[in-house]
Structure formats: structure tokens, C-alpha cells
Amino acid sequence: MDLLDDSVVPEHARDVKAEAREFADEHIAPNAEAYYDSGEYPWEILEAGMDAGLVAQDIGEEHGGKGFDLAQVLAIAEEFYRADAGIALTLQLASFGCEMVEQYGTDEQKEEYLRPVAENDQISGLAVSEPETGSDLAGMTTKAETVEGGYELTGEKYWVGNAVEADWLTVYAKTGDGEDRYSNYTLFIVETDSDGYEAEHIPEKMGMRASKQGHIVFEDCFVPEENVVGSEGGGFYVLADFFNHGRVVVGGHGLGLAAAAIEEAEEFVHGRNAFGRTVNEFQAVQHTLSDMRIGFESARALNWRACEKVANNEDAGYWAALAKTKSTEVATDCAEKGMKLHGGRSILTDRRIARVYRDVRIPVIYEGANDIQRNLIYRQSR
């Protein structure tokens, strides 16, 4: 059975899903173990993805991209993450933050910054979290002080994808001290070769090792006023809308990982003998595999329903939080069960199930930790 079949995928997204699967089978899966071991940035695979037209193509056609919509990006995510989460994250972060510039930026910003990313001449990133602050978007401390001709950024950002590799980032910084803490933040386009911008890779992660995150220090980093995205004080609201789309896609990260865990578990138990029969013949094993399938199919149905809801802006925050939480936690559960079914072999680092087990610990945190998603689900269901 094809776990990631296209029966629940909108018809217009099926062709790109097939392209993503073909690319993942040819370029991602065969190289997953090597890049996990080395922890190197997969430049060659990123460039192959660009050549295949599967990277940064969520940018509109008028700016050089293909205009992939949310369903198409989700379809790609499922396939890429099934093959390997670390490489997949690198490919999908190449245009991270561009959606906000496209929706709220000026024509000049779109031409100068979006087009090179869409044409695969540059890559971008998004800097929000800080060393001491992650989920509290209204608690960030990096400041942008007004100076002649623009702003100076001072502070730190952490967990920034492509902090070292990107040509420019969308940076979230504090510009006010009003009582409405949600109106004190602004988004800026910051070129990574600017004076006062220093970035380094964070220490090695336990999972998704082929994706690089960084620590940025801003010290009087000048940003011209024309690089404000949207309006001063509107950053929180722009970011919240952006994350609704992103959380649906992160649900796809979970679905791809869950599918990988199920595939590995089923292949192993059907090929392993114990007590005179194959392991899959034991009822307890069959029940475990059944529970994995129940969780997976439930999450996938919810995630694709949420995709439609968010695309149509119908209670977007609620549905995005549901999808992200359910799919990433199902991935964690499937990986846990897959490890159990592998027995002692599960701890061997060359096993795909061991990589999946490590990788699933990460999507439950990024794009808003799942406990925060539960807060959102409760508040937005009232």
C-alpha cells in the first residue's frame, strides 16, 4: 500500500507530488545516511532541486517562480520528508520568509529580493527565535532603533535556518514599547553581508543534521528604511499569518516521517524470524502496526483538510494548529513504535528507523512548540 498516495491530494497538486517523489527517490534517499553522518550542508542536492524546479517555487510567477500554492508545497513536503528530514528541511528553507515579502513587501523589495531567490541565484531565511525566547513572539528582545535613513539592529537570534548560508533574511525585531505588546514588532529585510551582522552554526544537533541552523549577533547593524516589510509595528500580525501556512506544511513534515517509520517497521517485521515464524505473525505486532496506520491515516486526513481551510482563510489559526500538532505527534509515536519493533537493531546508527526516531523530535518544537499549539486550539475554538 502506498502510504502517501494522492487520493486525498487536490488534482492540481498531483503532478508536482509525483515530481517530488521521483526527485526524492533519486537524490535524497540514496544520500540520506551519508549526509546524516557528515552533518554537511547538502549543496549539491539543493542545486539539483533547483534544477528540477522544486525549490523556492512557492514564489509567484510574476517574480520568477511557479507560484506553488499551499497544497503543492504540502505535497512536496510529504515526499521529501519521507526520504530524509534533514535534506528536506534544507530544500524547503531556501525560500523561507519570502511569502511575507511577497504578500506585504513593496514592488522594489520583490524585484530586488524575491526574484533572485525564485530564479535560484540566492537563498533566504527567517530570524525570529532568540537564545532565551522561542514561542513568545511578543517577548523578543532584539531591538531596531531609528537612526537617520533607517534602523540599527542590536541583539541576538537563534535557531535560524541558513543564518550562515543565506544571502538575506527576514528579521523580526522590536521597534516600540507600547502597552499593546503585539504592536511593538517589525519585520526587516537584512542582507547577511551587512556590517554588524555576525553568524555561526549552532553546535551539532541530534537530528536533521543535513540542515544548518545558526546563531546571529547584531551589533548596530544598519538596515535602510526601505527594507521594512509592511508597516512598522505590524510584524507580529504578519508573522502570525505566515505561520498558519507554515504549520500546515510542518504537518507534512510529520506525515513524511511517519510514513518512513511505518515503511521501515513493516519491512523489518516481515523479514525477521523469531520462535519459528516471522515477527509479523504475532498478534501484538499486528496490533502495533495497526495503531501506526490508524494514527497516520487520521493525521493525514486532518492535515489535508486543514490545508484547504487555511488556504481559504477559514479559521486558519485553529486548523493550522490542529494539523501541526497531530501530524508531528503521530510521527513521534510511529517512530517510537518502529524502534520497539526493531528491537536491539533500532539503536544501530546506520538504520533508517534510528534517523527517523531522532528527526521526529524536532518538528514538534519548530514553527511553534506543540504545547503552544494546544493553547491556540483552545482559544480559537471558543
Buried (B, 14 or more C-beta within 10 A) or exposed (E): EEBBEBEEBBEEBBEBBEBBBEBBEEBBBEBBBEBBEEBEBBEEBBEBBBEBBBBBBBBBEEBBBBBBBBBBBBBBBBBBBBBBBBBBBBBBBBBBBBBBBBBBBBEEBBBBBBBBBBBBEBBBBBBBBBEEBBEEBEEBEBBBEEEEEBBBBBBBBBBBBBBBBBBBBBBBBBBBEEEEBBBBBBBBBBBBEBEBBBBEBBEEBEBBBBBBBBBBBBEEBBBEEEBBBBEBBBBBBBBBBBBBBBBBBBBBBBBBBBBBBBBBBBEBBEEBEEEEEBBBBBEEBEEBBEEBBEBBBEBBEBBBBBBBBBBEEEBBBBBBBBBBBBBBBBBBBBBBBBBEBBEEBBEEEEBBBBBBBBBBBBBBBBBBBBEBBEBBBEEBEE
